[in-house]
């Protein structure tokens, strides 16, 4: 008499376990999707000498990510700094050199670089290499990297500041 009761209880337990299993796997998929979306997206800003192509590791570029106020990061020995751009709104970045002349423009215009916007999505997918009017050097784009070319200011340009 006890045996049929246990079998019924065991079957009930087995059926309830099997019914909950698909729901649990759906919840796990939802959590996995949320964690992938919340994962930080890293982007590298690389600053190179427009004439020699060497890293300008002693530059402190002005960087505006989305609508945030500007950051003035210190570059590493490779002339690079890494940013988390996962939550940037709008999804753009603006760059401007601090101590050097910007090679995107023919003349040294200190505030002009802050007006040029680059798509963060395009940088993460394909990479961007800024124009280099200082020489014919031009790096190949690398996904997740934006390259900015700068040059030393002339004495005349320094006095005009």
C-alpha positions as CSV (number, residue, x, y, z in Angstrom):
1,X,0.0,0.0,0.0
2,X,2.9,2.4,0.7
3,X,4.6,1.6,-2.6
4,X,1.8,3.1,-4.9
5,X,1.8,6.3,-2.9
6,X,5.5,6.7,-3.3
7,X,5.3,6.0,-7.0
8,X,2.6,8.6,-7.4
9,X,4.6,11.1,-5.3
10,X,7.8,10.3,-7.3
11,X,5.9,10.7,-10.6
12,X,4.5,14.0,-9.4
13,X,7.9,15.2,-8.4
14,X,9.4,14.1,-11.7
15,X,6.6,15.8,-13.7
16,X,7.0,19.0,-11.7
17,X,10.8,18.9,-12.2
18,X,10.4,18.4,-16.0
19,X,7.9,21.2,-16.2
20,X,10.2,23.7,-14.5
21,X,13.2,22.8,-16.5
22,X,12.4,24.7,-19.7
23,X,11.5,27.8,-17.7
24,X,14.8,27.6,-15.9
25,X,16.7,27.3,-19.2
26,X,14.8,30.4,-20.6
27,X,15.7,32.4,-17.5
28,X,19.4,31.4,-17.9
29,X,19.3,32.6,-21.6
30,X,17.8,35.9,-20.5
31,X,20.5,36.4,-17.8
32,X,23.2,35.5,-20.4
33,X,21.8,38.1,-22.8
34,X,21.7,40.7,-20.1
35,X,25.3,40.0,-19.1
36,X,26.4,40.3,-22.7
37,X,24.7,43.7,-23.1
38,X,26.1,45.0,-19.8
39,X,29.7,43.9,-20.7
40,X,32.0,46.9,-21.0
41,X,33.1,47.9,-24.4
42,X,36.7,49.0,-24.6
43,X,38.1,51.4,-27.1
44,X,41.7,52.6,-27.6
45,X,42.7,56.1,-28.5
46,X,46.2,56.1,-30.0
47,X,48.1,59.4,-30.6
48,X,51.0,59.3,-33.1
49,X,53.4,61.9,-34.4
50,X,52.1,62.8,-37.9
51,X,55.6,63.3,-39.3
52,X,57.5,60.3,-37.9
53,X,54.7,57.9,-37.0
54,X,56.1,57.4,-33.5
55,X,53.9,57.3,-30.4
56,X,53.3,60.6,-28.6
57,X,53.2,59.2,-25.1
58,X,53.7,62.6,-23.4
59,X,50.5,64.1,-24.8
60,X,47.4,64.6,-22.7
61,X,44.6,64.7,-25.4
62,X,41.2,66.1,-24.7
63,X,38.6,63.4,-25.1
64,X,34.8,63.8,-25.0
65,X,32.8,60.5,-25.0
66,X,29.1,61.0,-25.6
67,X,27.8,64.0,-23.8
68,X,30.3,63.7,-20.9
69,X,32.6,66.5,-20.0
70,X,36.1,66.3,-21.4
71,X,38.7,63.9,-19.9
72,X,42.4,64.6,-20.1
73,X,44.0,61.1,-19.8
74,X,47.7,60.3,-19.7
75,X,48.9,58.1,-22.5
76,X,51.0,55.0,-22.0
77,X,54.4,54.5,-23.6
78,X,52.7,53.3,-26.8
79,X,50.8,56.6,-27.0
80,X,47.5,54.8,-26.1
81,X,44.7,55.2,-23.6
82,X,41.8,52.8,-23.1
83,X,38.2,53.9,-22.5
84,X,35.0,52.1,-21.6
85,X,32.4,53.4,-24.1
86,X,29.6,50.9,-23.3
87,X,27.2,53.5,-21.8
88,X,28.1,56.5,-24.0
89,X,25.1,58.6,-25.0
90,X,25.1,59.8,-27.8
91,X,27.3,57.1,-29.3
92,X,30.1,59.5,-30.5
93,X,33.6,60.5,-29.4
94,X,35.5,63.8,-30.0
95,X,39.2,64.3,-29.7
96,X,41.5,67.3,-29.6
97,X,45.3,67.4,-28.9
98,X,46.3,69.4,-25.8
99,X,50.0,70.4,-26.3
100,X,50.5,69.7,-30.0
101,X,49.0,70.8,-33.4
102,X,46.3,68.6,-34.9
103,X,47.3,67.0,-38.2
104,X,43.7,66.7,-39.3
105,X,43.9,70.4,-40.3
106,X,46.3,72.4,-42.4
107,X,46.8,75.2,-39.9
108,X,47.0,75.0,-36.1
109,X,43.4,75.6,-34.9
110,X,43.3,74.6,-31.2
111,X,39.5,74.3,-30.8
112,X,38.7,72.8,-34.2
113,X,39.3,69.2,-33.2
114,X,36.5,69.2,-30.6
115,X,34.0,69.8,-33.4
116,X,34.8,66.6,-35.3
117,X,32.7,63.6,-34.1
118,X,33.5,59.9,-34.7
119,X,31.0,57.1,-34.3
120,X,31.9,54.8,-31.5
121,X,30.1,51.9,-33.2
122,X,32.2,52.4,-36.3
123,X,35.4,52.5,-34.2
124,X,34.5,49.3,-32.4
125,X,33.6,47.5,-35.6
126,X,36.2,48.8,-38.1
127,X,38.5,51.3,-36.5
128,X,39.2,54.8,-37.6
129,X,42.4,56.6,-38.6
130,X,42.1,60.4,-38.7
131,X,43.4,62.4,-41.6
132,X,47.1,63.3,-41.6
133,X,47.9,66.5,-43.4
134,X,51.4,66.6,-41.8
135,X,52.9,63.8,-44.0
136,X,52.0,60.8,-46.1
137,X,52.1,58.4,-43.1
138,X,48.8,56.6,-42.5
139,X,48.2,53.6,-40.3
140,X,45.8,50.8,-41.2
141,X,42.5,50.9,-39.3
142,X,42.2,48.3,-36.4
143,X,38.8,47.4,-34.9
144,X,38.4,49.1,-31.5
145,X,41.2,51.7,-32.1
146,X,41.0,55.4,-33.2
147,X,44.3,56.9,-34.3
148,X,45.0,60.7,-34.1
149,X,48.0,62.3,-35.7
150,X,49.7,65.4,-34.1
151,X,52.9,67.4,-34.6
152,X,55.0,69.7,-32.6
153,X,53.9,73.4,-32.8
154,X,56.2,75.9,-34.4
155,X,57.5,78.8,-32.3
156,X,55.2,81.1,-34.2
157,X,52.2,78.9,-33.3
158,X,53.2,78.8,-29.7
159,X,53.5,82.6,-29.4
160,X,50.1,83.0,-31.1
161,X,48.5,80.9,-28.4
